[in-house]
């Protein structure tokens, strides 16, 4: 390396920096692995989180990155060197996987003016100098003192509109709402040493050196990395509707080299005060550009940008990374006077700051660099193959957050008690070898089916009149108790269904997310659909409000052991509406069902819900009777068309459909 040495690609305080990332390993399984950098050593910590998304969600994230056991993969400088020399084989990858890749635009005054110039020049670099001069004369060169959304900003907006100089970029630059867009698809970002791509039709483009925040699924900012938001000025300048073509191409987003986690030595204030250096070295013309941008000049606080991306208005169950924007829009002429800067093929771009190291990439056309082929589906296949082929798995419960396997009874859940009056039993079997589980499950008798429906009926009057806030707390407690099951419930679901760990982990997150979503709906109150039409001479007084219908029967689905099963959307929505449930557990995953049932029953007791709020029965032949029980007022079913049709016909033939 010329202007930036290899050692500068690592944080200056490497010995105390907590770094995590991803690498491609060729063995034991050809594919990505999670790593931590400890001093100068790369350590595989894949056993402590199947994906970076899972790792960033851990409460003990820093402890895992610092101390969790793992295989040494050698010196980090060797990995940096290898990554600069090859785009295949063992190398560094972008340090994120399933997370959404989001970006903020026009968060600095300088870049704001350049965006307006792009727009008014119509994407023509030859017109940029003239437009720049006109804008500087009209509104000055420094908008950094304008606080977005402030009274002063609104006055400036009014004045510019009157002079015909308002722009959509000024709207997001000084207005109340930030520009937050999707930079690329999850898994599509490239890492340190990889080639970045320019759309072949672009002739006016530039790098955008940025700090990028890593945010977990709950909205916590866990660390930061460096990013290059490759920008096609001509395409975006022609029309803002071409933003996706200008921003999202093969290799248009790079991240790395690692995520530095927030801890006692590095936090959001270090991001706020960072100075980001950009070096561009031309391979064909000897061009050199060495400049820097100061994060102190950002117009919106980084955490404000996070809150504009994530909240009750938008959730990210797999987390997200957020490019914070740049003040750097290169105007140095390269190919001709007044034409400003544009990339040449072969340019080497280095983005650096002392606390995060440096991100280095070479520039090529997006249709000439390696195509993107390793997406989410390939990742899930890789994780499943890794378990089958002996990839390292941790037995360290302190780091694996495993919960002990609870004692199973195989009995029905009826009215807050465990009941098993029948003699017929069922066996839970492993999907791979059909081996039976040691615990038998008792098939519900006809009397037990009726008792479960009656218990739900008896709980209805009390449960349906509990205030929305208390019911919301119950739903959140259900989510908390399910999450407290930890890896144990994932292991059993894998055994019963043969579904991969990553898929099931995501499904648990979806399940708990649904429960918490319905809690938010309860607190909002509009689910009641309240309406009052006061009396007039021509019409009577009419009042409308949604009411709970009564006990709901829920049938667990075979291929979704969490999200469409015991605590799935049917159960969550019934609880939110004030309806007790009777779940008919699916025979394909009864161990998983009982574990989740135990979690819900614990939440019932913890929040003081009436006995009979939750009931669950086992059995192959109990579904028809459950649907025909007079106490049951609705049925939730996910499954085959034939099965659904049969339940529909039975429900229709009841005296009270």
C-alpha positions as MATLAB code, in Angstrom:
seq = 'XXXXXXXXXXXXXXXXXXXXXXXXXXXXXXXXXXXXXXXXXXXXXXXXXXXXXXXXXXXXXXXXXXXXXXXXXXXXXXXXXXXXXXXXXXXXXXXXXXXXXXXXXXXXXXXXXXXXXXXXXXXXXXXXXXXXXXXXXXXXXXXXXXXXXXXXXXXXXXXXXXXXXXXXXXXXXXXXXXXXXXXXXXXXXXXXXXXXXXXXXXXXXXXXXXXXXXXXXXXXXXXXXXXXXXXXXXXXXXXXXXXXXXXXXXXXXXXXXXXXXXXXXXXXXXXXXXXXXXXXXXXXXXXXXXXXXXXXXXXXXXXXXXXXXXXXXXXXXXXXXXXXXXXXXXXXXXXXXXXXXXXXXXXXXXXXXXXXXXXXXXXXXXXXXXXXXXXXXXXXXXXXXXXXXXXXXXXXXXXXXXXXXXXXXXXXXXXXXXXXXXXXXXXXXXXXXXXXXXXXXXXXXXXXXXXXXXXXXXXXXXXXXXXXXXXXXXXXXXXXXXXXXXXXXXXXXXXXXXXXXXXXXXXXXXXXXXXXXXXXXXXXXXXXXXXXXXXXXXXXXXXXXXXXXXXXXXXXXXXXXXXXXXXXXXXXXXXXXXXXXXXXXXXXXXXXXXXXXXXXXXXXXXXXXXXXXXXXXXXXXXXXXXXXXXXXXXXXXXXXXXXXXXXXXXXXXXXXX';
ca = [
       0.000    0.000    0.000;
       1.237    3.496   -0.818;
      -0.386    6.324    1.119;
      -1.916    4.224    3.888;
       0.122    1.381    5.347;
      -1.290   -2.030    6.194;
      -1.020   -1.264    9.910;
      -3.317    1.738    9.389;
      -6.104   -0.630    8.325;
      -6.509   -1.536   11.998;
      -7.535    0.772   14.858;
      -4.638    2.680   16.389;
      -5.606    1.303   19.806;
      -5.917   -2.259   18.504;
      -4.995   -3.856   21.833;
      -8.132   -2.528   23.511;
     -10.490   -2.374   20.509;
     -13.276   -5.000   20.526;
     -13.649   -6.035   16.879;
     -16.002   -8.554   15.264;
     -16.423   -9.447   11.620;
     -16.899  -12.165    9.038;
     -14.433  -14.150    6.961;
     -14.718  -16.771    4.254;
     -13.236  -20.085    5.373;
     -12.558  -22.988    3.046;
     -12.615  -25.553    5.886;
     -14.187  -27.245    7.781;
     -17.148  -25.997    5.721;
     -16.641  -23.756    2.692;
     -18.449  -20.553    3.651;
     -18.648  -17.564    6.016;
     -17.632  -17.605    9.674;
     -17.986  -15.080   12.491;
     -14.718  -13.866   13.956;
     -13.345  -11.623   16.674;
      -9.986   -9.854   16.528;
      -8.069  -10.085   19.790;
      -4.893   -8.074   19.624;
      -3.486   -9.268   16.337;
      -5.214  -12.663   16.271;
      -8.353  -13.674   14.352;
     -10.552  -16.087   16.359;
     -13.539  -18.027   14.954;
     -16.514  -17.460   17.298;
     -19.194  -18.937   15.007;
     -20.246  -21.355   17.740;
     -21.625  -18.440   19.757;
     -24.020  -17.068   17.147;
     -24.952  -18.535   13.755;
     -25.102  -15.076   12.149;
     -23.808  -11.588   12.864;
     -27.438  -10.630   13.442;
     -27.639  -13.171   16.281;
     -24.307  -12.069   17.701;
     -25.233   -8.373   17.787;
     -28.495   -9.214   19.570;
     -26.678  -10.789   22.524;
     -26.687   -8.866   25.793;
     -23.207  -10.268   26.517;
     -21.901   -9.241   23.086;
     -18.683   -7.576   24.278;
     -17.930  -10.444   26.662;
     -18.381  -13.016   23.879;
     -16.190  -11.042   21.475;
     -13.510  -10.646   24.130;
     -13.433  -13.999   25.896;
     -15.558  -16.689   24.226;
     -13.526  -19.755   23.206;
     -12.847  -20.312   19.525;
     -10.350  -21.556   16.955;
      -7.412  -19.300   16.122;
      -7.290  -18.457   12.409;
      -3.950  -16.670   12.442;
      -2.668  -13.120   12.277;
      -5.110  -10.398   11.264;
      -2.516   -8.715    9.035;
      -2.241  -11.897    6.986;
      -6.009  -11.789    6.462;
      -5.809   -8.142    5.368;
      -3.038   -8.953    2.894;
      -4.890  -11.972    1.510;
      -8.062   -9.913    1.067;
      -6.213   -7.280   -0.964;
      -4.775   -9.935   -3.258;
      -7.812  -12.110   -4.056;
     -11.571  -12.011   -4.436;
     -11.929  -15.747   -3.806;
     -10.754  -18.229   -1.210;
     -10.074  -17.224    2.381;
     -10.637  -13.485    2.824;
     -12.457  -10.846    4.822;
     -16.155  -10.328    4.096;
     -18.461   -7.436    4.862;
     -19.009   -7.661    8.644;
     -22.815   -7.987    8.366;
     -25.080  -10.682    6.959;
     -28.871  -10.669    7.429;
     -29.082   -7.038    8.554;
     -30.824   -4.520    6.316;
     -28.384   -2.064    4.725;
     -29.755    1.475    5.041;
     -28.179    4.826    4.253;
     -28.788    8.487    5.023;
     -28.289   11.184    2.431;
     -27.552   14.914    2.541;
     -26.629   14.985    6.224;
     -23.799   17.491    5.673;
     -24.140   21.020    4.293;
     -21.436   20.519    1.645;
     -22.961   17.331    0.279;
     -26.378   19.002    0.403;
     -25.246   21.718   -1.993;
     -23.625   19.155   -4.285;
     -26.867   17.161   -4.457;
     -28.730   20.317   -5.484;
     -26.038   20.923   -8.110;
     -26.462   17.376   -9.470;
     -30.196   17.908   -9.732;
     -30.068   21.333  -11.377;
     -27.282   20.229  -13.732;
     -29.514   17.363  -14.832;
     -26.712   14.864  -14.264;
     -24.397   16.669  -16.732;
     -20.925   17.207  -15.196;
     -20.141   19.937  -17.750;
     -22.852   22.154  -16.243;
     -21.858   21.588  -12.617;
     -19.412   24.497  -12.262;
     -21.915   27.045  -13.586;
     -24.729   25.769  -11.353;
     -22.385   25.706   -8.347;
     -21.484   29.355   -8.875;
     -25.131   30.385   -9.187;
     -26.137   28.534   -6.020;
     -23.290   29.977   -3.977;
     -24.359   33.461   -5.057;
     -27.972   32.734   -4.140;
     -27.716   30.904   -0.796;
     -24.034   31.063    0.145;
     -21.505   28.294    0.582;
     -22.225   27.371    4.198;
     -25.525   25.924    5.397;
     -23.912   24.208    8.376;
     -25.437   26.632   10.874;
     -28.967   25.780    9.761;
     -30.589   23.271   12.134;
     -32.853   20.906   10.149;
     -36.523   21.498   10.916;
     -35.845   24.741   12.824;
     -37.689   28.034   12.333;
     -34.632   29.399   10.524;
     -34.664   26.419    8.172;
     -38.342   26.949    7.407;
     -37.739   30.649    6.721;
     -34.941   29.749    4.303;
     -37.230   27.235    2.627;
     -39.916   29.877    2.182;
     -37.434   32.337    0.676;
     -36.005   29.767   -1.736;
     -39.466   28.704   -2.892;
     -40.300   32.338   -3.621;
     -37.131   32.614   -5.734;
     -37.800   29.341   -7.547;
     -34.691   27.719   -6.086;
     -36.212   25.072   -3.809;
     -35.056   21.485   -4.248;
     -36.105   18.064   -3.021;
     -32.581   17.717   -1.620;
     -32.973   20.885    0.421;
     -36.200   19.374    1.767;
     -34.391   16.407    3.322;
     -31.273   18.449    4.091;
     -32.854   21.185    6.211;
     -36.420   19.922    6.648;
     -37.607   17.891    9.669;
     -37.352   14.471    7.983;
     -34.043   12.849    7.084;
     -33.461   10.918    3.888;
     -33.159    7.220    4.781;
     -33.041    4.755    1.903;
     -32.125    1.132    1.249;
     -28.556    0.980   -0.018;
     -28.501   -2.687   -1.004;
     -30.059   -6.012   -0.150;
     -28.982   -7.969    2.947;
     -25.875  -10.070    2.183;
     -25.027   -7.935   -0.900;
     -22.380   -5.620    0.599;
     -18.729   -6.362   -0.196;
     -15.876   -6.219    2.278;
     -12.287   -5.076    2.688;
     -10.180   -5.629   -0.431;
     -13.102   -6.451   -2.730;
     -13.887   -4.565   -5.921;
     -16.696   -2.016   -5.801;
     -18.924   -1.621   -8.832;
     -20.032    1.276  -11.046;
     -23.052    0.844  -13.282;
     -21.673    0.612  -16.849;
     -23.854    3.518  -18.024;
     -22.435    5.984  -15.481;
     -19.838    8.582  -16.487;
     -20.003   10.865  -13.408;
     -19.571    9.124  -10.080;
     -17.672    9.177   -6.815;
     -17.071    7.335   -3.556;
     -18.854    8.445   -0.395;
     -16.702    7.739    2.682;
     -18.924    7.228    5.705;
     -19.113    5.870    9.206;
     -21.745    3.151    9.460;
     -23.587    2.231   12.665;
     -24.511   -1.378   13.487;
     -27.966   -1.561   15.107;
     -29.524   -4.709   16.572;
     -33.097   -5.951   16.169;
     -34.339   -3.926   19.156;
     -32.851   -0.648   17.947;
     -29.738   -0.656   20.144;
     -26.649    0.802   18.456;
     -23.941   -1.786   19.153;
     -20.938   -0.472   17.250;
     -19.581    1.132   14.091;
     -17.640    0.345   10.939;
     -16.551    2.143    7.770;
     -18.455    2.213    4.503;
     -18.263    3.349    0.900;
     -21.674    4.371   -0.449;
     -20.742    4.328   -4.146;
     -22.630    7.189   -5.804;
     -23.583    7.701   -9.468;
     -24.067   11.456   -9.745;
     -25.276   11.462  -13.333;
     -28.046    8.906  -12.798;
     -29.373   10.436   -9.587;
     -29.015   13.935  -11.015;
     -31.284   13.066  -13.938;
     -34.108   12.082  -11.593;
     -34.514   11.219   -7.923;
     -36.688    8.336   -9.117;
     -33.480    6.740  -10.408;
     -32.105    6.540   -6.855;
     -32.242    2.741   -6.762;
     -30.343    2.508  -10.054;
     -27.834    5.078   -8.855;
     -27.292    3.451   -5.467;
     -28.047   -0.282   -5.586;
     -25.838   -2.175   -8.029;
     -23.513   -5.139   -7.811;
     -20.714   -4.099   -5.449;
     -22.125   -0.617   -4.823;
     -21.863   -0.918   -1.031;
     -18.696   -1.818    0.843;
     -18.303   -2.226    4.601;
     -15.431   -3.053    6.893;
     -12.937   -4.124    7.736;
     -14.600   -4.941   11.091;
     -17.349   -3.700   13.398;
     -15.877   -2.042   16.458;
     -18.228   -2.661   19.373;
     -19.214    0.063   21.794;
     -17.618   -0.425   25.203;
     -15.781    1.591   27.869;
     -13.135    2.680   25.336;
     -15.256    3.466   22.272;
     -18.800    4.821   22.061;
     -21.122    7.070   20.087;
     -19.198   10.180   21.139;
     -16.147    8.812   19.321;
     -18.313    8.531   16.208;
     -19.551   12.098   16.652;
     -15.990   13.424   16.837;
     -14.389   11.229   14.152;
     -12.471   12.606   11.195;
     -12.853   10.403    8.117;
     -10.036   10.428    5.573;
     -10.511    9.610    1.886;
      -7.632    8.675   -0.420;
      -8.194    7.979   -4.135;
      -5.261    6.663   -6.192;
      -5.660    6.417   -9.961;
      -4.205    3.344  -11.639;
      -4.091    4.812  -15.158;
      -3.323    8.522  -14.750;
      -1.379    8.997  -11.514;
      -4.306   10.914  -10.013;
      -4.116   11.527   -6.258;
      -6.807   12.882   -3.978;
      -6.342   13.019   -0.205;
      -9.065   14.762    1.773;
     -11.053   14.396    4.983;
     -14.494   15.058    6.422;
     -15.294   15.897   10.022;
     -18.254   14.201   11.695;
     -18.619   17.264   13.929;
     -20.121   19.012   10.911;
     -22.988   16.547   10.481;
     -26.337   18.350   10.530;
     -28.249   15.587   12.328;
     -27.035   13.619   15.328;
     -26.216    9.975   14.488;
     -28.684    8.633   17.059;
     -31.413   10.897   15.670;
     -30.798    9.269   12.292;
     -31.136    5.832   13.918;
     -34.465    6.857   15.469;
     -35.714    8.116   12.106;
     -34.929    4.696   10.617;
     -36.198    2.484   13.465;
     -39.103    2.707   15.868;
     -42.795    1.970   16.138;
     -43.088    3.047   12.490;
     -40.498    0.512   11.222;
     -38.930   -2.579   12.766;
     -35.892   -4.569   11.651;
     -36.100   -8.100   13.116;
     -32.667   -8.898   11.649;
     -31.148   -5.562   12.686;
     -29.697   -3.016   10.288;
     -26.612   -0.999    9.501;
     -26.920    2.706    8.776;
     -24.560    4.764    6.625;
     -24.528    8.207    8.272;
     -23.797   10.273    5.166;
     -20.734   12.223    4.080;
     -19.668   15.817    3.621;
     -17.339   14.722    0.843;
     -18.398   15.419   -2.742;
     -15.180   15.681   -4.778;
     -15.036   18.694   -7.083;
     -11.351   18.508   -8.054;
     -11.147   18.407  -11.861;
      -9.763   15.138  -13.181;
     -10.518   14.770  -16.894;
     -11.120   18.345  -17.957;
     -11.586   21.855  -16.642;
     -14.944   22.354  -14.944;
     -15.877   18.669  -15.127;
     -15.031   17.857  -11.511;
     -14.159   14.364  -10.336;
     -15.243   10.984  -11.626;
     -13.838    7.503  -11.105;
     -11.580    5.633  -13.502;
     -11.547    1.852  -13.617;
      -8.794    0.589  -11.328;
      -8.956    3.451   -8.809;
      -8.020    2.395   -5.311;
     -10.258    3.972   -2.663;
      -9.196    4.053    0.982;
     -11.513    5.292    3.722;
      -9.905    5.591    7.144;
     -10.280    6.907   10.669;
      -7.941    6.097   13.578;
     -10.530    4.370   15.785;
     -11.870    2.049   13.054;
      -8.880    1.442   10.774;
      -9.250    1.612    7.009;
     -11.511    0.188    4.313;
      -9.741   -0.387    0.978;
     -11.438   -1.252   -2.324;
     -10.663   -1.071   -6.028;
     -13.121    0.317   -8.577;
     -14.491   -1.622  -11.532;
     -17.729   -1.886  -13.483;
     -20.574   -3.657  -11.717;
     -20.917   -6.072  -14.645;
     -17.192   -6.916  -14.552;
     -16.751   -7.780  -10.867;
     -17.731  -11.179   -9.408;
     -21.539  -11.528   -9.425;
     -23.414  -11.654   -6.128;
     -24.437  -15.289   -5.617;
     -24.308  -15.877   -1.846;
     -27.617  -14.623   -0.444;
     -29.786  -15.554    2.525;
     -30.802  -18.926    1.083;
     -27.172  -19.926    0.560;
     -26.376  -18.785    4.103;
     -29.095  -21.004    5.579;
     -27.861  -23.948    3.499;
     -24.323  -23.294    4.711;
     -25.384  -23.190    8.370;
     -27.326  -26.439    8.035;
     -24.418  -28.111    6.233;
     -22.042  -26.916    8.926;
     -23.990  -28.675   11.661;
     -24.106  -31.887    9.641;
     -20.395  -31.815    8.791;
     -19.035  -31.135   12.238;
     -18.413  -27.396   12.215;
     -17.498  -26.223   15.742;
     -20.405  -25.988   18.182;
     -19.979  -24.551   21.646;
     -20.875  -26.448   24.803;
     -20.091  -23.409   26.960;
     -23.476  -22.500   28.446;
     -22.132  -19.257   29.895;
     -21.507  -17.982   26.385;
     -24.143  -19.967   24.492;
     -26.983  -18.608   26.654;
     -28.487  -22.082   26.758;
     -31.379  -22.745   29.095;
     -31.714  -26.147   30.757;
     -34.255  -28.482   29.228;
     -37.416  -28.182   31.365;
     -39.104  -31.313   32.635;
     -41.826  -32.456   30.257;
     -45.027  -34.220   31.301;
     -46.845  -34.783   27.998;
     -50.080  -33.749   29.734;
     -52.836  -31.381   28.626;
     -52.881  -27.721   29.732;
     -56.411  -27.170   31.081;
     -57.510  -24.309   33.315;
     -54.044  -23.661   34.715;
     -53.428  -27.336   35.592;
     -51.729  -30.302   33.893;
     -54.150  -33.161   33.244;
     -53.803  -36.660   31.747;
     -56.820  -38.918   32.252;
     -56.454  -41.022   29.097;
     -54.400  -44.139   28.401;
     -53.533  -43.595   24.729;
     -50.129  -42.017   24.146;
     -48.243  -40.440   21.260;
     -44.494  -40.241   20.674;
     -42.513  -37.260   19.475;
     -40.002  -38.489   16.905;
     -36.791  -37.065   15.491;
     -37.289  -35.946   11.902;
     -33.960  -37.335   10.680;
     -34.049  -40.910   12.038;
     -37.596  -41.322   13.431;
     -36.171  -42.070   16.882;
     -38.838  -41.591   19.595;
     -38.382  -39.050   22.368;
     -38.173  -40.445   25.890;
     -41.342  -38.608   26.997;
     -44.736  -39.899   25.819;
     -47.596  -37.470   25.215;
     -51.105  -38.328   26.384;
     -53.889  -38.054   23.830;
     -56.700  -35.906   25.178;
     -59.918  -37.735   25.986;
     -63.287  -36.449   24.839;
     -63.926  -35.215   28.374;
     -60.614  -33.326   28.392;
     -61.405  -31.587   25.099;
     -64.694  -30.398   26.579;
     -62.952  -29.382   29.806;
     -60.396  -27.298   27.898;
     -63.141  -25.473   25.986;
     -65.067  -24.910   29.233;
     -61.956  -23.561   30.994;
     -61.505  -21.042   28.191;
     -65.203  -20.132   28.406;
     -64.995  -19.646   32.173;
     -61.965  -17.364   31.780;
     -63.530  -15.274   29.021;
     -65.646  -12.840   31.064;
     -62.687  -11.875   33.232;
     -59.968  -11.925   30.574;
     -61.971   -9.927   28.014;
     -62.580   -7.091   30.490;
     -58.976   -6.731   31.652;
     -57.667   -3.304   30.693;
     -55.559   -3.066   27.503;
     -52.353   -2.085   29.331;
     -52.450   -5.196   31.524;
     -53.164   -7.432   28.531;
     -50.265   -5.754   26.707;
     -47.992   -6.580   29.639;
     -49.189  -10.199   29.442;
     -48.296  -10.394   25.732;
     -44.852   -8.944   26.439;
     -44.391  -11.424   29.283;
     -45.193  -14.264   26.852;
     -42.458  -12.965   24.534;
     -39.990  -12.653   27.407;
     -40.678  -16.184   28.657;
     -40.266  -17.671   25.173;
     -36.952  -15.870   24.725;
     -35.870  -17.146   28.145;
     -36.083  -20.702   26.771;
     -32.893  -19.836   24.896;
     -31.129  -22.372   22.708;
     -32.900  -25.327   24.345;
     -36.148  -24.792   22.453;
     -34.247  -24.245   19.182;
     -32.418  -27.551   19.658;
     -35.642  -29.471   20.242;
     -37.371  -27.832   17.279;
     -34.403  -28.763   15.074;
     -34.622  -32.365   16.263;
     -38.370  -32.592   15.683;
     -38.548  -30.764   12.332;
     -35.026  -30.939   10.772;
     -35.366  -27.231   10.000;
     -32.021  -25.346   10.147;
     -30.986  -23.400   13.229;
     -30.907  -20.019   11.487;
     -34.447  -20.482   10.153;
     -35.794  -21.451   13.589;
     -33.907  -18.680   15.367;
     -35.463  -16.179   12.990;
     -38.883  -17.733   13.501;
     -38.628  -17.358   17.275;
     -37.796  -13.697   16.712;
     -40.811  -13.357   14.452;
     -43.020  -15.001   17.089;
     -41.906  -12.768   19.943;
     -42.042   -9.778   17.611;
     -45.696  -10.541   16.823;
     -46.539  -10.704   20.515;
     -44.875   -7.355   21.166;
     -46.495   -5.840   18.082;
     -49.966   -6.741   19.369;
     -49.007   -5.236   22.735;
     -48.320   -1.961   20.928;
     -51.655   -2.219   19.112;
     -53.412   -2.633   22.461;
     -51.763    0.473   23.858;
     -52.657    2.451   20.739;
     -56.345    1.617   21.190;
     -57.567    2.059   17.621;
     -58.202   -1.698   17.319;
     -61.504   -1.058   19.119;
     -62.870    0.745   16.057;
     -64.913    3.010   18.316;
     -67.513    5.088   16.476;
     -70.285    7.367   17.725;
     -73.013    8.749   15.470;
     -75.102   11.080   17.604;
     -78.852   11.174   17.147;
     -80.457   13.540   14.664;
     -84.058   14.160   13.688;
     -83.623   11.616   10.908;
     -81.471    8.986   12.636;
     -81.089    7.420   16.072;
     -77.974    7.533   18.245;
     -75.614    4.792   16.981;
     -72.487    3.579   18.770;
     -70.029    0.934   17.626;
     -67.091   -0.795   19.261;
     -65.234   -4.031   18.531;
     -65.701   -6.699   21.202;
     -63.976   -9.977   21.990;
     -65.884  -12.881   20.435;
     -65.044  -15.649   22.904;
     -62.701  -18.664   23.180;
     -60.605  -19.391   20.077;
     -59.321  -22.804   18.950;
     -55.831  -22.619   17.414;
     -54.374  -25.432   15.297;
     -50.566  -25.605   15.269;
     -48.975  -25.756   11.807;
     -46.512  -28.499   10.883;
     -43.860  -26.415    9.128;
     -43.867  -23.354   11.396;
     -43.333  -24.699   14.930;
     -43.224  -21.193   16.415;
     -44.761  -18.445   14.267;
     -47.924  -20.409   13.309;
     -48.164  -22.635   16.320;
     -48.670  -22.438   20.083;
     -47.692  -18.769   20.440;
     -48.086  -17.745   16.804;
     -50.102  -14.992   15.219;
     -53.497  -16.644   15.843;
     -52.797  -16.972   19.562;
     -51.255  -13.507   19.851;
     -54.185  -11.804   18.112;
     -56.727  -13.754   20.187;
     -54.995  -12.760   23.427;
     -54.826   -9.134   22.264;
     -58.573   -9.129   21.542;
     -59.350  -10.591   24.976;
     -60.102  -14.139   23.831;
     -58.755  -17.180   25.726;
     -57.368  -19.947   23.518;
     -57.362  -23.719   23.263;
     -54.372  -24.828   21.197;
     -54.382  -28.177   19.451;
     -50.644  -28.985   19.401;
     -49.287  -30.358   16.143;
     -48.093  -33.979   16.543;
     -44.944  -33.203   14.546;
     -43.382  -31.026   17.249;
     -45.005  -31.799   20.584;
     -41.837  -31.260   22.649;
     -41.424  -27.783   21.196;
     -45.129  -27.119   21.752;
     -45.004  -28.115   25.415;
     -41.938  -25.949   26.017;
     -43.657  -22.910   24.488;
     -46.856  -23.801   26.355;
     -44.900  -23.791   29.619;
     -43.597  -20.324   28.740;
     -47.109  -18.968   28.106;
     -48.446  -20.536   31.292;
     -45.589  -18.905   33.224;
     -46.600  -15.539   31.739;
     -50.241  -16.191   32.725;
     -49.211  -16.692   36.340;
     -46.663  -13.871   36.376;
     -49.170  -11.262   35.156;
     -52.207  -12.572   37.055;
     -54.307  -13.629   34.072;
     -57.258  -15.914   34.902;
     -56.738  -19.682   34.847;
     -58.011  -20.941   31.506;
     -56.615  -18.022   29.506;
     -54.325  -20.571   27.856;
     -55.169  -24.234   27.271;
     -53.503  -26.849   25.065;
     -54.392  -30.418   24.164;
     -52.483  -33.199   22.394;
     -53.841  -35.816   20.026;
     -54.346  -36.809   16.398;
     -58.133  -37.139   16.606;
     -59.193  -34.296   18.887;
     -59.468  -31.492   16.322;
     -62.962  -32.277   15.054;
     -64.466  -32.341   18.531;
     -62.685  -29.120   19.477;
     -64.201  -27.261   16.511;
     -67.665  -28.573   17.406;
     -67.481  -27.585   21.092;
     -70.220  -24.949   21.693;
     -67.873  -22.857   23.867;
     -65.477  -22.319   20.934;
     -66.405  -19.188   18.978;
     -63.610  -19.005   16.370;
     -60.899  -21.196   14.847;
     -57.407  -20.273   13.682;
     -55.893  -22.757   11.218;
     -52.815  -22.769    8.971;
     -52.385  -25.886    6.864;
     -53.587  -27.755    3.805;
     -56.603  -26.779    1.738;
     -58.261  -30.127    2.474;
     -57.751  -29.748    6.210;
     -59.026  -26.193    6.204;
     -62.052  -27.168    4.132;
     -62.936  -29.974    6.538;
     -62.749  -27.633    9.540;
     -64.815  -25.027    7.692;
     -67.530  -27.557    6.925;
     -67.630  -28.740   10.541;
     -67.841  -25.172   11.813;
     -70.622  -24.354    9.339;
     -72.699  -27.330   10.477;
     -72.747  -26.259   14.122;
     -76.055  -24.945   15.516;
     -74.125  -21.721   16.078;
     -71.621  -21.509   13.176;
];
